[in-house]
Amino acid sequence: MHGLTETHSRRRASTIVAALGLVFIATGCSSESGSASPTTVFVTRSAALGDVSTGSSAASVSPSAGSTAPSTSSGSAAAGPLPTIDRGFDAALIASTRREGEDLVLVIDRLTVAGLDDATLAANGTTAIPDSGDRFGNQRVALYEVGVAPDAVFVLTSCTRGPSGVEQTSTPLTSEEFASSTPRDAPVLLRYAAGLVSRAEVNPRC
């Protein structure tokens, strides 16, 4: 009888130990599984920055919807240039031209004239005389838009040097001829009336 009791006790103890072992193993697996949960990282790539992984350069950025280049069409809906009220005359290069409805708009690069300060040029203007290339200087400050009066006068003044001296010729132009044929490096003398260009004359160079 004593032997049977001892054997029963040993079996019961083994069962309890085995049960505790299973509980420990299950708890340990659960804890390890929780601590090793992977972290997910989301990477968003911007098209404007290029590919960082390959080291490629940044992509070009398109102009925003609110920015527009100067229009060359006759049906432009952009606001016209403000009247030029701070001066009566100008000397300039014609950087570009465009149409605002039926009206011509000049984009000018303002010039200086040797022997004249800008205030005097703006108030009194200057005459078209033959220039060998050193009469005008570029302010290189900004480009300005100036409107043109519908009845503005356009003149191409040219010159030639011959045995008898310098011969100067003035030829009237239409606004279309002036806009299409005036060289971008040719100084133009402008006169304003009521804030608009009333006369534009290409200064002769020879």
TAPEMO-V188570 format. One line per field, one symbol per residue. ss: DSSP state (a for helix, b for strand, c for the rest). phi: phi as a letter, one per 30 degrees, with the letter a starting at -180 (. if undefined). psi: psi as a letter, one per 30 degrees, with the letter a starting at -180 (. if undefined). A space follows every 50 residues. Layout:
ss->???
phi->???
psi->???
This chain:
ss->caaaaaaaaaaaaaaaaaaaaaaaaaaaaaaaaaaccccccccccccccc ccccccccccccccccccccccccccccccccccccccbbbbbbbbbbbb ccbbbbbbbbbbbccbcaaaaaaaccccccbccccbbbbbbbbbbbbbbb bbbbbbbbbbbbccbbbbbbbbbcaaaaaaaccccccbbbbbbccbbbbb bbccbc
phi->.ddddddddddddddddddddddddddddddddddcddccccccccddci cddcidddddcdedddcbdedccdcdcdddddddccacbbbaccdabacc iccdbccccdccbeibdddddddciacdbebdkcdcbcdhcacbcbdcde cdccbccbbbcbecjcccbcbdbddddddccdddccdbccbcbhicdcab bdddba
psi->eeeeeeeeeeeeeeeeeeeeeeeeeeeeeeeeeefgkkkkkkkkkkfffa jeefgllklkklklffkklkkglfgkglkllkkjfglfllklkjelllki cfkkkkjljkllkkfkleeeeeefalljlkkffgeklkehelkkkklkkf glkkkjkllkkaegakkkkkkklleeeeeffkkfgkkkkkkkkhflkfkk kkkkk.
